[in-house]
Amino acid sequence: MHTAAQSLLSAILALLPSPHLRDSLKALLFLLLQGHGKARPQHSQTKSPSALSRFLNSYPWPTRALIRLARQEAEKTLHLARRRRGPKPRLLVVLDLVTLEKQGTFPLLPLSFFHGKWGLHLVVLYLVYGDLRVPWVYRLWRGKGEKSLSLLALRLLAALPPWMRKAFRIRVVADAAFGTLCFLTGVQGMGLEAVVGMRRDRRTREGQRLLNLRRQGSKVYLRGLAFPVWVSWYRYPLPKGKWEWRYVVATFPASGRTVLLWGRRRFSIEHFFKAMKSEFSLGQFGQRTPLGVHRFLVLCFLAYLLAHWVRMEQEGEGLTWREAARESLRLLLPGLVAQAALGELHALGLWHPPPDEVRGKAGLCRLCKRCKF
């Protein structure tokens, strides 16, 4: 996995047409991989905030090619991890919506309300195979009145590469936001299996509501659905010691226990969102253009992918996400790590470099950005 991370970073740096752009990309990855979850251009110790802002919002560099390279490397790791003998292995595809809450005025961004949260709403498709986790693609949902979540999710599923369906048995897991007849019918039409959350007041053909069922794993026909589903439910904890019943349906024959087992695996993406927000700065963008926000989000996902591969290599050491991010820095960007360390020593007065090597604009030191020579 170290080789995969190093190979991907080298290929991405080779895409950029100038040393200035390569340095800017390294500076942003250095911020994102520090693991504090609050990466901002003004925190950079190696590039000015204005240079990083131009890199995200103005300079022409191939963002789509960067995404393709990351997917190609992810495909290689999936192929290496895939079981060669026995039945075709199962790949879990998790769909979920995450809201990046924002405050302030962003006239060029499609911010909207959803469940009382104001911000950008991303539909993320996330792959899980064994210990391997890959954020594959995301799309922006523009809120009520626009394309429905179900249609957007079906488009993401339809865009999965053909080799993935040939190599794996794909099972789709999603929460109740995707529990619509349109989504279930679309997934069934693609030949995929699904385990999806469902509202408890959804009715069967006989007019019975799901909350009135008495047997776990019951086979029922939902009103408006041409094929049967198998239903189960569980107690979901709420704040202040409360709880509620939540319902899950499967589009394949399964016992109640099996339905719940696969339904719970949806929460793997919740752990992913938590790590992305707390360690990899997802949602901390300050850019006001769609291009700048898109590039920042892509780099957040890239930082997670690099740290995840390093973390898998050292799983025996039980690294946290922050420790994995710091280890990725040492492995992938050792020059910037050394430069940051020297800057701290210089700021503390414990080390003094030759003046001509560190003098920047207005005579300010490039290392600590405070003293003059």
C-alpha positions as CSV (number, residue, x, y, z in Angstrom):
1,M,0.0,0.0,0.0
2,H,3.0,2.3,0.6
3,T,3.9,1.7,-3.1
4,A,0.3,2.5,-4.2
5,A,0.3,5.8,-2.3
6,Q,3.8,6.8,-3.6
7,S,2.9,5.7,-7.1
8,L,-0.3,7.7,-7.1
9,L,1.3,10.9,-5.8
10,S,4.2,10.7,-8.3
11,A,1.7,10.2,-11.2
12,I,-0.4,13.2,-10.0
13,L,2.6,15.4,-9.7
14,A,3.7,14.5,-13.2
15,L,0.3,15.8,-14.5
16,L,1.0,19.3,-13.3
17,P,2.7,21.4,-16.0
18,S,5.0,23.6,-13.8
19,P,7.0,23.4,-10.6
20,H,4.9,26.2,-9.1
21,L,1.7,24.1,-9.4
22,R,3.5,21.0,-8.1
23,D,4.6,23.0,-5.0
24,S,1.1,24.3,-4.5
25,L,-0.4,20.8,-4.6
26,K,2.2,19.5,-2.1
27,A,1.4,22.4,0.2
28,L,-2.3,21.7,0.1
29,L,-1.8,17.9,0.7
30,F,0.6,18.8,3.6
31,L,-2.2,20.9,5.2
32,L,-4.8,18.1,4.7
33,L,-2.6,15.3,6.0
34,Q,-1.7,17.1,9.2
35,G,-4.9,15.5,10.6
36,H,-6.2,18.5,12.5
37,G,-9.3,18.8,10.3
38,K,-9.0,22.6,9.8
39,A,-6.9,23.0,6.7
40,R,-7.0,26.5,5.4
41,P,-4.7,28.2,2.8
42,Q,-3.7,30.8,5.4
43,H,-2.2,28.0,7.6
44,S,0.4,27.1,4.9
45,Q,4.0,27.4,5.9
46,T,5.4,26.9,2.4
47,K,3.1,28.8,0.0
48,S,1.1,32.0,0.3
49,P,-2.7,31.9,0.8
50,S,-3.1,33.8,-2.5
51,A,-1.0,31.3,-4.4
52,L,-3.1,28.4,-3.0
53,S,-6.3,30.3,-3.8
54,R,-5.2,30.8,-7.4
55,F,-4.2,27.1,-7.6
56,L,-7.8,26.1,-6.6
57,N,-9.8,28.7,-8.4
58,S,-7.8,30.0,-11.4
59,Y,-4.9,28.0,-12.7
60,P,-5.6,25.5,-15.4
61,W,-4.6,22.0,-14.3
62,P,-6.3,18.7,-15.2
63,T,-8.6,17.9,-12.3
64,R,-10.4,15.1,-14.1
65,A,-7.2,13.5,-15.0
66,L,-6.2,13.5,-11.3
67,I,-9.5,11.8,-10.5
68,R,-8.9,9.1,-13.2
69,L,-5.4,8.4,-11.9
70,A,-6.8,7.9,-8.3
71,R,-9.5,5.5,-9.6
72,Q,-7.0,3.6,-11.6
73,E,-4.8,3.1,-8.5
74,A,-7.9,2.1,-6.5
75,E,-8.8,-0.4,-9.2
76,K,-5.3,-2.0,-8.9
77,T,-5.7,-2.3,-5.1
78,L,-9.1,-3.9,-5.5
79,H,-7.7,-6.4,-8.0
80,L,-4.8,-7.3,-5.7
81,A,-7.2,-7.7,-2.7
82,R,-9.8,-9.7,-4.7
83,R,-10.1,-13.4,-3.9
84,R,-9.1,-15.6,-6.9
85,R,-10.6,-18.9,-5.8
86,G,-14.1,-19.9,-4.8
87,P,-17.3,-18.0,-5.6
88,K,-17.2,-14.5,-6.9
89,P,-16.4,-12.1,-4.0
90,R,-19.0,-9.6,-2.8
91,L,-18.3,-5.9,-3.1
92,L,-20.4,-3.6,-0.8
93,V,-21.5,-0.3,-2.4
94,V,-22.7,2.2,0.2
95,L,-24.7,5.3,-0.8
96,D,-25.3,8.2,1.5
97,L,-25.9,11.9,1.7
98,V,-23.6,14.2,3.7
99,T,-24.2,17.9,4.3
100,L,-21.3,20.3,4.5
101,E,-22.7,23.1,6.6
102,K,-21.7,26.6,5.7
103,Q,-22.3,30.1,7.0
104,G,-21.9,33.4,5.2
105,T,-22.6,34.4,1.6
106,F,-21.6,32.2,-1.3
107,P,-23.6,33.5,-4.3
108,L,-22.0,31.2,-6.8
109,L,-22.6,28.0,-4.8
110,P,-25.9,26.1,-4.8
111,L,-26.4,26.1,-1.0
112,S,-29.8,24.9,0.3
113,F,-31.6,23.6,3.3
114,F,-32.0,19.9,4.0
115,H,-33.3,18.5,7.4
116,G,-32.6,21.9,9.0
117,K,-29.0,22.1,7.7
118,W,-27.8,24.9,5.4
119,G,-24.9,24.0,3.1
120,L,-23.7,21.8,0.3
121,H,-25.3,18.3,0.0
122,L,-23.1,15.6,-1.4
123,V,-24.3,12.1,-2.5
124,V,-21.2,9.8,-2.0
125,L,-20.7,6.4,-3.5
126,Y,-18.3,4.4,-1.2
127,L,-16.8,1.0,-1.9
128,V,-16.1,-1.5,0.9
129,Y,-14.2,-4.8,0.3
130,G,-12.7,-6.4,3.4
131,D,-10.5,-3.8,5.1
132,L,-10.3,-1.7,1.9
133,R,-12.3,1.5,1.7
134,V,-12.5,3.6,-1.4
135,P,-14.6,6.8,-1.9
136,W,-15.3,6.3,-5.6
137,V,-17.4,9.3,-6.7
138,Y,-19.6,12.1,-5.4
139,R,-22.3,14.3,-6.9
140,L,-23.8,17.5,-5.7
141,W,-27.5,17.4,-4.8
142,R,-29.1,20.9,-5.2
143,G,-31.9,20.4,-2.8
144,K,-35.7,20.1,-3.1
145,G,-37.2,20.9,-6.4
146,E,-34.2,19.5,-8.3
147,K,-33.3,16.0,-9.4
148,S,-34.4,13.5,-6.7
149,L,-31.8,11.7,-4.5
150,S,-32.9,8.4,-5.9
151,L,-32.3,9.4,-9.6
152,L,-28.9,10.8,-8.7
153,A,-27.9,7.7,-6.8
154,L,-29.1,5.5,-9.7
155,R,-26.9,7.5,-12.1
156,L,-23.9,6.9,-9.8
157,L,-24.6,3.1,-9.8
158,A,-25.0,3.0,-13.5
159,A,-21.6,4.7,-13.9
160,L,-19.7,1.9,-12.1
161,P,-17.2,0.4,-14.6
162,P,-18.2,-2.9,-16.3
163,W,-15.2,-4.8,-14.9
164,M,-16.4,-4.2,-11.4
165,R,-19.7,-6.1,-12.1
166,K,-17.8,-8.9,-13.8
167,A,-15.3,-9.3,-10.9
168,F,-17.6,-8.9,-7.9
169,R,-21.1,-9.6,-6.8
170,I,-22.3,-6.1,-5.9
171,R,-24.6,-5.4,-3.0
172,V,-26.0,-1.8,-2.5
173,V,-26.7,-0.5,1.0
174,A,-28.4,2.9,1.6
175,D,-30.4,4.6,4.3
176,A,-34.1,5.6,4.3
177,A,-33.5,8.7,2.2
178,F,-33.1,6.3,-0.8
179,G,-35.9,4.0,0.2
180,T,-38.2,4.9,-2.7
181,L,-39.9,2.7,-5.3
182,C,-37.9,4.4,-8.0
183,F,-34.6,3.5,-6.4
184,L,-35.5,-0.2,-5.6
185,T,-36.9,-0.7,-9.1
186,G,-33.8,0.8,-10.7
187,V,-31.4,-1.3,-8.6
188,Q,-33.4,-4.4,-9.4
189,G,-33.3,-3.5,-13.1
190,M,-29.5,-3.3,-13.0
191,G,-29.3,-6.8,-11.6
192,L,-27.9,-5.7,-8.3
193,E,-29.0,-6.6,-4.7
194,A,-30.0,-3.9,-2.3
195,V,-30.5,-3.4,1.4
196,V,-32.3,-0.1,2.0
197,G,-33.8,1.7,5.0
198,M,-37.6,2.2,4.8
199,R,-40.2,4.4,6.5
200,R,-42.2,2.4,9.0
201,D,-45.5,3.7,7.6
202,R,-44.8,2.3,4.2
203,R,-47.8,0.1,3.2
204,T,-48.0,-3.4,1.6
205,R,-50.3,-4.3,-1.2
206,E,-52.8,-5.5,1.4
207,G,-52.7,-2.0,3.1
208,Q,-50.8,-3.2,6.1
209,R,-48.0,-0.9,7.4
210,L,-44.5,-2.2,8.1
211,L,-44.8,-1.2,11.7
212,N,-47.6,-3.8,12.1
213,L,-45.5,-6.7,11.0
214,R,-44.8,-9.3,13.7
215,R,-42.2,-11.6,12.2
216,Q,-38.6,-10.6,11.3
217,G,-37.6,-11.5,7.8
218,S,-41.2,-11.3,6.5
219,K,-41.6,-11.5,2.7
220,V,-44.0,-8.7,1.6
221,Y,-45.0,-6.9,-1.6
222,L,-44.8,-3.1,-1.1
223,R,-47.6,-1.1,-2.8
224,G,-46.4,-0.1,-6.2
225,L,-43.5,-2.6,-6.3
226,A,-43.6,-5.5,-8.7
227,F,-41.2,-7.8,-6.8
228,P,-41.1,-8.9,-3.1
229,V,-38.8,-7.6,-0.4
230,W,-37.8,-9.1,3.0
231,V,-38.3,-6.8,6.0
232,S,-36.5,-6.6,9.3
233,W,-36.3,-3.9,12.0
234,Y,-34.1,-2.8,14.9
235,R,-34.0,-0.4,17.8
236,Y,-32.0,2.8,17.0
237,P,-30.7,4.8,20.0
238,L,-31.7,8.5,20.2
239,P,-30.3,11.3,22.5
240,K,-31.4,11.4,26.1
241,G,-31.7,7.7,26.4
242,K,-34.6,7.4,23.9
243,W,-34.9,5.1,20.9
244,E,-37.1,4.3,18.0
245,W,-37.8,1.3,15.6
246,R,-36.1,1.6,12.2
247,Y,-37.0,-0.7,9.3
248,V,-34.8,-2.2,6.6
249,V,-35.8,-4.1,3.4
250,A,-33.7,-6.5,1.2
251,T,-34.5,-7.2,-2.4
252,F,-33.1,-10.8,-2.1
253,P,-34.4,-13.7,0.1
254,A,-32.8,-13.3,3.5
255,S,-33.6,-14.0,7.1
256,G,-34.2,-11.1,9.5
257,R,-30.8,-11.5,11.0
258,T,-29.1,-11.4,7.6
259,V,-31.1,-8.3,6.6
260,L,-30.0,-6.5,9.8
261,L,-26.4,-7.6,9.4
262,W,-26.1,-6.0,6.0
263,G,-28.2,-3.0,7.0
264,R,-25.8,-2.2,9.8
265,R,-22.9,-2.2,7.4
266,R,-24.2,1.0,6.0
267,F,-22.7,2.7,9.1
268,S,-19.2,2.2,7.6
269,I,-19.8,5.3,5.6
270,E,-20.8,7.3,8.7
271,H,-17.4,6.5,10.2
272,F,-15.9,7.6,6.9
273,F,-17.7,11.0,7.0
274,K,-16.6,11.4,10.6
275,A,-13.0,10.9,9.7
276,M,-13.3,13.2,6.7
277,K,-14.7,16.0,8.7
278,S,-12.6,15.7,11.8
279,E,-9.2,14.7,10.3
280,F,-9.2,15.5,6.5
281,S,-11.0,18.9,6.6
282,L,-14.0,18.0,4.5
283,G,-16.3,21.1,4.5
284,Q,-13.5,23.5,5.6
285,F,-13.3,25.1,2.2
286,G,-13.4,28.9,2.0
287,Q,-13.5,29.1,-1.8
288,R,-16.5,30.9,-3.4
289,T,-16.3,29.4,-6.9
290,P,-17.7,26.0,-7.9
291,L,-14.3,25.0,-9.4
292,G,-12.4,25.9,-6.3
293,V,-14.8,24.0,-4.0
294,H,-14.7,20.9,-6.3
295,R,-10.9,20.9,-6.4
296,F,-10.7,21.2,-2.6
297,L,-13.2,18.3,-2.1
298,V,-11.3,16.2,-4.5
299,L,-8.0,16.8,-2.7
300,C,-9.7,16.0,0.6
301,F,-10.8,12.6,-0.8
302,L,-7.3,12.1,-2.2
303,A,-5.7,12.8,1.2
304,Y,-8.0,10.2,2.8
305,L,-7.1,7.6,0.2
306,L,-3.4,8.1,0.7
307,A,-3.7,7.9,4.5
308,H,-6.0,4.9,4.2
309,W,-3.4,2.9,2.2
310,V,-0.7,3.8,4.6
311,R,-2.9,2.8,7.5
312,M,-3.7,-0.6,6.0
313,E,0.0,-1.3,5.6
314,Q,0.5,-0.6,9.4
315,E,-2.8,-2.0,10.7
316,G,-0.9,-4.1,13.2
317,E,0.2,-0.9,15.0
318,G,-3.5,0.3,15.4
319,L,-3.0,3.7,13.9
320,T,-5.7,6.3,14.4
321,W,-6.7,8.4,11.4
322,R,-4.6,11.3,12.6
323,E,-1.6,9.1,13.2
324,A,-2.1,7.6,9.7
325,A,-2.2,11.0,8.1
326,R,1.0,12.1,9.9
327,E,2.7,8.9,8.9
328,S,1.6,9.6,5.3
329,L,3.2,13.0,5.5
330,R,6.5,11.5,6.6
331,L,6.4,8.9,3.8
332,L,5.1,11.0,0.9
333,L,6.3,14.6,1.7
334,P,9.4,14.3,3.8
335,G,10.9,17.6,2.4
336,L,7.9,19.6,3.6
337,V,8.0,17.9,7.0
338,A,11.6,18.8,7.4
339,Q,11.0,22.4,6.3
340,A,8.1,22.8,8.8
341,A,10.3,21.4,11.6
342,L,13.1,23.8,10.7
343,G,10.6,26.7,10.7
344,E,9.4,25.8,14.2
345,L,13.0,25.6,15.4
346,H,13.8,29.0,13.8
347,A,10.7,30.6,15.3
348,L,11.8,29.3,18.8
349,G,15.3,30.8,18.2
350,L,17.0,27.4,18.2
351,W,18.2,27.5,14.7
352,H,19.3,30.3,12.3
353,P,19.7,29.6,8.6
354,P,21.8,31.8,6.3
355,P,19.7,35.0,5.6
356,D,20.0,34.8,1.8
357,E,18.3,31.4,1.7
358,V,15.2,32.3,3.5
359,R,14.5,36.0,2.7
360,G,11.1,36.4,1.0
361,K,9.0,39.4,0.0
362,A,9.5,42.5,2.1
363,G,12.5,40.9,3.7
364,L,10.3,38.5,5.8
365,C,11.7,35.1,6.6
366,R,10.1,32.3,4.6
367,L,10.3,29.9,7.4
368,C,8.6,31.7,10.3
369,K,7.2,34.6,8.4
370,R,7.9,36.9,11.3
371,C,11.5,38.1,11.6
372,K,13.4,40.2,9.1
373,F,17.0,40.2,8.0
